[in-house]
Amino acid sequence: MRTSIRTDKYFVKIEQDGVIENNKEKNPWIYKYETTAYNKKGKSIKVSFYADKNLKKGAYICVHVGGTGEKKRYLWG
């Protein structure tokens, strides 16, 4: 049986370097980003996500957001 998680697409523009978190044993995704993401209608939300490398400034990234309220989960996309 296949299940899926309902998510919404949001887009972020990388404008600064990620913050390095030095805990590779627990989390190999060491660069943390906290920024504002926008959907196609222009609605904005605050998101945070991790990457395994420092992302290129000026790049646009699609993130998939699922959940509701304070329990939103941000999935790399």
Buried (B, 14 or more C-beta within 10 A) or exposed (E): EEEEEEBBEBEBEBEEEBEEEEEEEEEEBBBBBEBEBBEEEEEEBEBEBBBEEBBEEEEEBEBBBBBEEEEBEBEEE
